[in-house]
């Protein structure tokens, strides 16, 4: 069994995306990793080259930003077509996998390798927000998504690269992997988040009317569930040096000192969904 990792990235330095952590998080179980690097205004290409792994193959492309958010799925499919593995493991530049889940994911891929009625493996999501110790489960924040697909030429990324679909129009046949994907796209400084939102709005990825949501910060983080577990090892430095997260962790410690889940650092996510949108 061969496993291909793949991603797309552009202006990762400018917008402070943890793409190196994303790639390194699954590199141990990948036989190759395809990185589609778009023409950037910063040192993104040099950043990817700095990983210095023989598994990485870089594709340099020019992205037509006039296409709107469709450019993301188009570039994702370019990277996918370069994959040579039996399975293609897709991570966006702000998505990271915990090392504790790698063997589990590899086991599932081996288990379903010959089962042609399975197209994809689905992961549970942690959408961290504001702090590395808070996550969102409210309306509009999907909690499961496919990120590992069978590399048979019959599956493609679509829309804004939100997910995958079968080319023949039939439903994608997914199985839950019982592993977590750590989404860090919404943990950064207010300035960095505003820049990301401005950029997303220019290609139609985000509603322009919500573009100023970070002018006054993330708001009261106590309205979101606390994460009491561990983060992927590749994120250690970023987590430890994020000021808001450090302050928030002190608050959580005072409130959760009695909770055994906190002391054993169990990776746990509440199953209770909040149906109302939290602003």
C-alpha positions as CSV (number, residue, x, y, z in Angstrom):
1,X,0.0,0.0,0.0
2,X,1.2,3.5,-1.0
3,X,0.0,6.7,0.6
4,X,0.3,10.1,-1.0
5,X,-0.1,13.3,1.0
6,X,-1.1,16.4,-0.9
7,X,-1.8,20.1,-0.3
8,X,-2.0,23.5,-2.0
9,X,-0.4,26.7,-0.6
10,X,0.1,30.3,-1.5
11,X,1.4,33.2,0.6
12,X,1.8,31.0,3.7
13,X,4.3,33.4,5.2
14,X,2.3,36.5,4.5
15,X,-0.9,35.0,6.1
16,X,0.9,33.0,8.8
17,X,-0.4,29.5,7.9
18,X,1.2,26.5,9.8
19,X,1.7,24.6,6.5
20,X,5.0,23.2,7.6
21,X,3.4,21.6,10.7
22,X,0.5,20.4,8.5
23,X,2.9,18.6,6.1
24,X,5.2,17.2,8.8
25,X,2.2,15.9,10.8
26,X,1.5,13.1,8.3
27,X,4.8,12.8,6.5
28,X,5.8,9.7,8.6
29,X,3.0,7.6,7.1
30,X,3.3,9.0,3.5
31,X,5.4,7.6,0.7
32,X,5.3,10.9,-1.0
33,X,3.9,14.4,-0.4
34,X,2.8,16.6,-3.3
35,X,2.8,20.4,-2.6
36,X,1.2,22.7,-5.1
37,X,2.9,26.0,-4.5
38,X,1.1,29.0,-6.1
39,X,3.0,32.1,-7.2
40,X,3.4,34.0,-3.9
41,X,4.3,37.4,-2.7
42,X,6.5,36.0,0.0
43,X,9.0,33.1,0.7
44,X,6.4,30.3,0.6
45,X,8.4,28.3,-1.9
46,X,11.6,28.5,0.2
47,X,9.5,27.6,3.3
48,X,8.3,24.4,1.7
49,X,11.8,23.6,0.5
50,X,13.2,24.0,4.0
51,X,11.3,20.9,5.1
52,X,14.1,19.0,3.2
53,X,12.5,15.6,2.8
54,X,13.0,13.3,-0.2
55,X,9.3,12.5,0.1
56,X,8.2,16.0,-1.0
57,X,7.5,16.9,-4.6
58,X,6.8,20.5,-5.4
59,X,4.6,21.7,-8.2
60,X,4.8,25.4,-9.0
61,X,1.7,26.9,-10.5
62,X,0.1,30.2,-11.4
63,X,-3.3,30.6,-9.8
64,X,-6.0,32.6,-11.7
65,X,-7.6,34.5,-8.8
66,X,-10.2,35.9,-11.1
67,X,-11.9,32.5,-10.9
68,X,-13.1,33.2,-7.4
69,X,-13.1,30.4,-4.8
70,X,-13.2,27.8,-7.6
71,X,-9.4,28.3,-8.0
72,X,-8.9,26.4,-4.8
73,X,-10.5,23.2,-6.0
74,X,-8.8,23.5,-9.4
75,X,-5.4,23.7,-7.8
76,X,-6.3,20.9,-5.4
77,X,-7.1,18.7,-8.3
78,X,-3.8,19.5,-10.0
79,X,-2.0,18.3,-6.9
80,X,-4.3,15.2,-6.7
81,X,-3.5,14.2,-10.2
82,X,0.2,14.1,-9.4
83,X,-0.4,11.6,-6.5
84,X,0.8,8.1,-7.2
85,X,-0.4,6.3,-4.0
86,X,-3.3,4.0,-3.5
87,X,-4.7,6.6,-1.1
88,X,-4.4,10.4,-1.3
89,X,-4.4,12.2,2.1
90,X,-5.4,15.8,1.7
91,X,-4.5,18.5,4.2
92,X,-5.1,22.2,3.8
93,X,-2.3,24.6,5.0
94,X,-4.0,25.1,8.4
95,X,-5.0,21.5,9.1
96,X,-2.8,19.2,11.3
97,X,-3.1,15.5,12.4
98,X,-2.1,14.4,15.9
99,X,0.7,11.8,15.9
100,X,-1.4,9.6,18.1
101,X,-3.8,9.0,15.2
102,X,-1.3,8.2,12.5
103,X,-1.1,4.4,13.1
104,X,-4.9,4.3,13.3
105,X,-5.3,6.1,10.0
106,X,-2.8,3.9,8.3
107,X,-4.5,0.8,9.7
108,X,-7.9,1.9,8.3
109,X,-6.3,2.6,4.9
110,X,-4.9,-0.9,4.8
111,X,-8.1,-2.4,6.0
112,X,-10.2,-0.8,3.3
113,X,-7.6,-1.0,0.5
114,X,-9.3,-3.9,-1.2
115,X,-12.8,-2.9,-0.3
116,X,-13.9,-1.1,-3.4
117,X,-17.2,0.0,-1.9
118,X,-15.3,2.6,0.2
119,X,-14.2,5.8,-1.4
120,X,-13.0,7.9,1.5
121,X,-12.2,8.1,5.2
122,X,-13.8,10.8,7.3
123,X,-12.3,12.5,10.3
124,X,-13.8,14.3,13.3
125,X,-12.8,18.0,13.4
126,X,-11.6,20.4,16.0
127,X,-12.2,24.0,14.8
128,X,-10.0,25.9,17.2
129,X,-11.0,29.5,17.6
130,X,-9.1,32.5,19.1
131,X,-7.3,30.2,21.5
132,X,-5.6,26.8,21.1
133,X,-7.8,25.7,24.0
134,X,-11.2,26.6,22.6
135,X,-13.2,25.0,19.7
136,X,-16.5,25.7,17.9
137,X,-19.4,23.3,17.6
138,X,-22.1,25.8,16.8
139,X,-24.1,26.3,13.6
140,X,-22.0,26.6,10.4
141,X,-18.9,24.8,11.7
142,X,-19.0,21.3,10.2
143,X,-17.8,18.6,12.6
144,X,-16.8,15.8,10.2
145,X,-15.2,15.8,6.7
146,X,-13.5,13.5,4.2
147,X,-9.7,14.1,3.9
148,X,-8.4,10.6,2.8
149,X,-9.7,9.5,-0.6
150,X,-9.1,6.5,-2.9
151,X,-6.7,7.6,-5.6
152,X,-8.5,6.0,-8.6
153,X,-9.1,9.0,-10.8
154,X,-12.8,8.9,-10.0
155,X,-12.9,11.4,-7.2
156,X,-12.3,15.2,-7.4
157,X,-12.2,18.3,-5.2
158,X,-15.0,20.8,-5.9
159,X,-16.2,24.3,-5.2
160,X,-13.9,26.0,-2.8
161,X,-12.1,22.7,-2.0
162,X,-14.5,22.2,1.0
163,X,-14.6,18.5,0.2
164,X,-14.6,15.8,-2.4
165,X,-17.1,14.1,-4.7
166,X,-17.3,11.3,-7.2
167,X,-17.0,12.3,-10.9
168,X,-19.9,10.0,-11.8
169,X,-22.3,12.0,-9.6
170,X,-23.0,9.1,-7.2
171,X,-22.6,9.8,-3.4
172,X,-19.2,9.5,-2.0
173,X,-19.0,6.3,0.1
174,X,-17.2,7.3,3.3
175,X,-16.3,5.5,6.5
176,X,-15.5,7.2,9.8
177,X,-11.9,6.8,10.9
178,X,-12.4,7.8,14.5
179,X,-9.4,10.1,14.3
180,X,-9.2,13.9,14.7
181,X,-8.3,16.7,12.4
182,X,-7.0,19.8,14.1
183,X,-8.1,23.0,12.2
184,X,-6.0,26.0,13.3
185,X,-7.1,28.5,10.7
186,X,-8.9,30.7,13.2
187,X,-6.2,31.0,15.8
188,X,-3.9,34.0,15.2
189,X,-3.5,37.6,16.0
190,X,-6.4,40.0,15.2
191,X,-4.4,41.6,12.5
192,X,-3.4,38.4,10.8
193,X,-7.0,37.2,10.9
194,X,-8.2,40.4,9.4
195,X,-5.7,40.1,6.6
196,X,-6.9,36.5,6.0
197,X,-10.5,37.6,5.9
198,X,-9.7,40.4,3.5
199,X,-7.9,37.9,1.2
200,X,-10.7,35.4,1.4
201,X,-13.3,38.0,0.5
202,X,-11.4,39.0,-2.6
203,X,-12.0,35.5,-4.1
204,X,-15.5,35.1,-2.8
205,X,-14.5,32.6,-0.1
206,X,-16.0,34.8,2.7
207,X,-18.9,37.2,2.9
208,X,-17.5,40.7,2.6
209,X,-20.2,42.0,5.0
210,X,-18.4,40.0,7.8
211,X,-15.0,41.2,6.9
212,X,-14.5,43.4,9.9
213,X,-15.3,40.7,12.5
214,X,-11.8,40.9,14.0
215,X,-11.6,44.7,14.5
216,X,-12.4,44.1,18.2
217,X,-11.0,40.7,18.7
218,X,-12.5,37.2,19.2
219,X,-14.8,38.3,22.0
220,X,-15.4,36.3,25.2
221,X,-13.9,32.9,24.7
222,X,-15.7,31.4,27.6
223,X,-18.8,31.0,25.4
224,X,-16.9,28.1,23.6
225,X,-16.1,24.6,24.9
226,X,-12.7,24.1,26.4
227,X,-10.2,21.7,24.9
228,X,-8.5,19.7,27.7
229,X,-6.3,17.4,25.6
230,X,-3.0,17.6,23.9
231,X,-2.1,19.2,20.6
232,X,0.0,17.6,17.8
233,X,3.7,17.7,18.7
234,X,4.5,19.7,15.5
235,X,2.4,22.5,16.9
236,X,4.2,22.7,20.3
237,X,6.1,25.9,19.7
238,X,3.2,27.7,18.1
239,X,0.9,26.7,21.0
240,X,3.4,27.7,23.7
241,X,4.1,31.2,22.2
242,X,0.6,32.3,21.5
243,X,-0.2,34.9,24.1
244,X,-4.0,34.7,24.1
245,X,-3.9,30.9,24.4
246,X,-1.5,31.1,27.3
247,X,-3.8,33.5,29.1
248,X,-6.9,31.4,28.3
249,X,-5.2,28.2,29.5
250,X,-4.7,29.8,32.9
251,X,-8.4,30.5,33.1
252,X,-9.2,26.9,32.1
253,X,-6.8,25.5,34.6
254,X,-8.5,27.4,37.4
255,X,-11.9,26.2,36.3
256,X,-11.0,22.6,35.5
257,X,-8.4,21.7,38.1
258,X,-10.8,19.1,39.5
259,X,-11.5,17.4,36.1
260,X,-9.6,14.2,35.6
261,X,-9.8,14.7,31.8
262,X,-7.6,17.7,32.2
263,X,-4.9,16.0,34.2
264,X,-4.6,13.0,31.9
265,X,-4.9,15.3,28.8
266,X,-7.5,13.2,27.2
267,X,-8.2,14.2,23.6
268,X,-11.9,14.7,23.9
269,X,-14.6,16.6,22.1
270,X,-18.1,17.2,23.4
271,X,-20.9,15.6,21.4
272,X,-23.3,18.3,22.3
273,X,-24.0,20.6,19.3
274,X,-25.0,24.3,19.6
275,X,-27.6,24.9,16.9
276,X,-27.8,28.6,17.3
277,X,-25.1,30.7,15.6
278,X,-22.6,32.2,18.0
279,X,-21.3,35.6,16.9
